[in-house]
Amino acid sequence: MSCEQSKRNSSMELLRIIAMLCIVVSHFCVHGGFDLEPVQFSFNKLLIQWGRLGNLGVDIFIIITGYFLSEKGTKLKQLCNLFTQVWFYSITIFIVFSIFFPKKHLLMSY
């Protein structure tokens, strides 16, 4: 166990919670099956407008992740590991789709 103990930043935790709530509200509004009524203002229209909060929540998560990763630092071994994983899954998916869908063309001509 290391002597240095990282302190939790409660403001970042609160921002994460708000971002999660924005994403959950967005999913509820977008996939909740609400219909627009022909009236000027309704609860359904308000929920549909709140559906845009998901984009904000995702953006907040990306910024928080970038902030914490910028402090961590990267190693060449981690980058090589990531590169290897990306190539492995790309080639595996290509082979699986080539076997199960051999007559589908990769590039569609219009």
Buried (B, 14 or more C-beta within 10 A) or exposed (E): EEEEEEEEEEEEEEBBEBBEEBBEBBEBBBEEEBEEEEEEEBEBBEBBEBBEBBEBBBEBBEEBEEEEEEEEEEEEEEEEEEEEEEEEEEEEEEEEEEEEEEEEEEEEEE
